[in-house]
Amino acid sequence: MDKALDLATKRICVTGGAGFLGTHLIRRLKEHGAREIFVPQYPEYDFVREADIIRMIDNAKPDIIIHLAAKVGGIGANREKPGEFFYDNLMMGVQLIHQAWLKGVEKFVAIGTICAYPKYTPIPFKEEDLWNGYPEETNAPYGLAKKMLLVQSQAYREQYGYNSIFLLPVNLYGPGDNFNPATSHVIPALIRKYLEAKEQGANEIVAWGDGSPTREFIYVEDAAEGITLATKKYNSSEPVNIGSSFEISIKDLTETIARLTGFNGTIRWDTSKPNGQPRRKLDTTRAREAFGFEAKTDFEEGLKRTIAWYANERAHGRG
């Protein structure tokens, strides 16, 4: 394991720092000693535009860039706007890494996506399986755009000796998640459905697919800790999974959230809607061995905290 960076001596730029993961990451970076953290805001800085990237780096003068900013959404949003998901994510990341290298930014931390893995990847997903097939079709444009940052990271290290790293967090959940029904992922979408059904006295909710796919989720505070440890200690362009190694079927997830929200009605599966990737579960050995990261939060405990947070938001008219 490399000697850890002293974050107290570094200026850190976190793109997407005002978002769900970003707010938790900034808090964790500060707990690890970071003092100077710059969060570029949209639309002042639009990272699809090269001129805005150059201006941001010139203004912030970061030693480290952690690139969280992304155009993201669930299956529905990815199917509706595949071109935007590809172009925006590719242009943001590729230009940021290039300008960071050109301007002498000491370290670049690229955050990829589990959607980069092939549709049929042996369980658990190992980093060396990343190139063994095409991603699941509904989010392939997004997954491939982010995967190009891994190619760039490795190419720039090989040619220029540039210190960039590439992390692959699994699906996140937790307080502060996106609960917008048009763009949210499965956990916040289900929590919102159940709470609304209870408020309206409904006795049925509709879930997508048939419930058979499995997913792995990581509590957002655990993901923030993993990214922080990698930022401090990891200096290789070999990709690293950031996950919990806990796998649950969508059917079991749906029933668990129903129980925790107190919804007693029935669940109807809309099998005309896509299931997405059949299974997801990560091998997290590399993260543990390379920088000592292991997820700590029990899944049901994390769900309870997330439900409580969103119920409070709704009670105050914000949900």
N, C-alpha and C positions, 0 to 999 in steps of 0.2 A: 504494500500500500504506500502511495507517495506521501511525502510530507504535506500536511494540510495547509491550505492557504489561510492566512489570517484575514478574515473578512473585515475586521475593524480598520484595516489599512487600504481597503479597496473601494473604489467608486463602482457601484453596481447599477446597471440599467435593467429593469424588468419590463419587457414589452408585454402588454396584456395584464399589467400589474393591478389594474382596477377591477379585473374580472374575478370570477369564482375562485379558481386556483390561485390567482395572483395575490389576492388579499391575504390568503392563508400563508402563501410563500413569503410575502414581505414580513409578516409577523414572525415567521420561523427564522428568516435570515437575521432579523434583529436579535432574536434570542441567541443566535450563534455569534453575535458581536458586531454585525454590520451596522455602520453608522450613516453612510451616505448611499441612499437608494433613490434613483430617479425613475419615475413612472411616466413615460410619454403618453399623452392623451390624444385620442381621436376626436375631432378631425384636425387638430393642430398638426399632428403627425400622421399621415396616411402612408403606411409602409408598403403599399403597392407602388408608390411613387419614389423613384430613386432619389430625387432632390430632397424629399422629406427625410429620408434615411440619413443622407449626408448632413443635413442641417441638425438632425437630432444628435448624431455622434459628435459633431463640432460643438454643439451647445453643452451636452452632458459630459463629454470627455470621459467615458466609462473605461474602467479597467476590465470589467466583466459584463457581458451581455447575456441575460437569460431570456430566451425567446419563447414566450408563452402565447403571444398574440396569434389568433387563428380565426378563420371563419368556420364555425362548427354548428352542428345540429344533428338531429336524429335521422332515422331512415327516411322519413317523409321529406325533410328539408333537403337531404342529399339527393333524393330522386328528382326533386323539383328543380334544383339548380346545380347540376353537376359541373357545368362549365365554370360557374363562379367559384365553387369549392376548389376546383383544380387551379384556376388562374390566380385567384387572390392568395391562396396559401403558398403556391409555388413562388410567385413574384416577391411576396413578403420575405420568405425565408432565404431564397437564393441571393437576393440583393443585400439583405442584412449581413449574411456571412461574408459576402465579397467585400462590402465596405468596411466591415469590422477588421478583416485581414488587411485591407489597403491602409487603414488608418491606425494600425498598430494596437487594436484592442487586445489585451493580453489573453483573454479566454472567452470562448463562445459556447454557451450551453443551449443546444437545440432540443426542443421538446417535440418528439414525434407522436405517433398514434398507434394503438393496437390494430387499427384498421389497415395498417401496412402489411400485416401478415397474410399469407395465402389463405383462400377460403377453406381449404382442407389441410390444416396444419396438424401434425401429430400432437396429442396432448401429453404433457404440458408443452406449450410453445417455447422452443429454445431459440435464442437469437440467431443461431446458424441456419435456422429454417426460413429466415425472412425472404430468401430469393427462390424458394422451391415451388413457386406457383403464383397465379394471379389472385389479387384480393377479392373478397366478396363483392359482387357487382354493385350493390346499392351504394356503397361508399368507397369504391375503388378510386375515383378521381381524387377525392380528398386524401385517401391513404397513400396513393402514389406521389402526390404533390409533396407530402411531408417526408416520404421516403427518399426523395431526391436530396434532401438535406443531409441524409446519411452518406450518400454518394459524394456530395460536395465536401462534407467534413473529412472523409477519408482521402479524397483527391487533394485537398488543400494541405492536409497533414503530410501526405507523401511528397508533393511537389515543393511546398513552401515551409514545411515544419510547423504549420499553424495548429495551435492547441484549441481544437473544438471537440465537443463531445455530443453524443446523441442518445437521448433517453426515451424509453417507450412506456409511458404510464398506461395502465389498464383503465377501464371505465371508472371515473370518479363519482363520488356522491358525498353529500354532507351539507351542513348549514351554509346558506348563501348560494346554493345551486340555482340553475335556471329552471323556473317552474312555468315558463310560457308554453302553453300546449302546442303551439306551432313548431317550436324548435327544441323542446326539452328532450332529454334522454329518458330511459325507461323508469328509473326509480322516482325522480320528481314527477314524471307524468302520472304514475300510478298513485303516488301520495295525493296529488291534487284531485285526481278522479274520485278517490275514496272519500276524501274530506268533503268535496262538493256533493257527492251522492248522499252522504250523511245529512248535510245541511238541507238538501232538497227532499229528503225522505225517499230517495230512489232505492229500489231493491235489486238493481242489476247494474253492472258496469261491463263495458265491452273492452277486451284486450286484443292486441294484434297477434296474428299467427295462431299457432296451436299449443304454445307453451313448452314445446320440447327443447328449444335451444338452451344451452347453458352459458352463463356469463360469470366473469370474475369482476369484483368491484373492490376499489380501494378507497378508504375514508380519506377525505381531502387533506386532513392534517398529516396523515401518514405520507401521502404523496409529496407534500411540501417538505417534510423531513428528508425523504429520499433524494429530492432534487437538491436540497441544501447540502447534504453530505456529498453528493456527486460533484457539486460545484467546488466544494472545499478540497476533495481528496482524489477525484478521478481525472486522469489525464491520458485518455486513449480514445481513438475513434471507433473502437469496437462498440456496437450498440448494446444497451443495457435495459432489460425489462425492469419496470418499477411496478410491483403488484403485491397482492396479499396471498396468492396461491390458494384462495378459497373459491370453489366453483359451486354455483347454484343454478338450477333450472329456472327458466322464466315462470313456469307454473308454480314452483315452490316459492319463488320470490313474490309472485302476485298474491299467493295465499298468506305469506308471512306479513306483507304490508297490510292486507285486509285485517288480519288479526291485531296488528299493532295500532291501527287507526280505529279499531272498533267497528268496522263495516261487516254486517252480518248477512248481506244480500248474496246474490249469485254472480258468478263471473261467466260471461259468454265470450267464447273465443271466435274472432272473425278470421277464418282461415283463408279469406280472399286477400288478406294483407300478408306481406312477406315476413318470414321468420328472421331474416338476416343470417349471419354466419352460424353454422350448426353448434359449434362449441368454442369456448374461450377459457383457457386456463394457462397461466404463465409459469415457466420455470424461473425462479428468482435467485438461483444460486449465484449468478455473476454479481448481482448487486450486493449480496451478503459478503462474498469473498473480496470484491474489489473495493468497497467502501463501507462495509459493515452495516448495511441497511436491512432491516426486517420490519414489516408492518406490525403494529401493536394492537389496533382497535378491533375488538370483537364486532362481527358484522351486525348482529341484532342490536347491540348497544349503539353502534353508529346510526342505524336506522331510527332508533328511538330519538336520538339527538336531532336528526334531520327533520323528523315529523314534528317534534316539539318546536323547532325553529320556524317551520313553515306555518304551523297552526297559530303561532304568535304573530307572524306577519299578517295572516288573514284577519286575526282578531283586531289588528290595528289598521285594517283597510289597505294593506300593502300587497296582499297576495291575490 
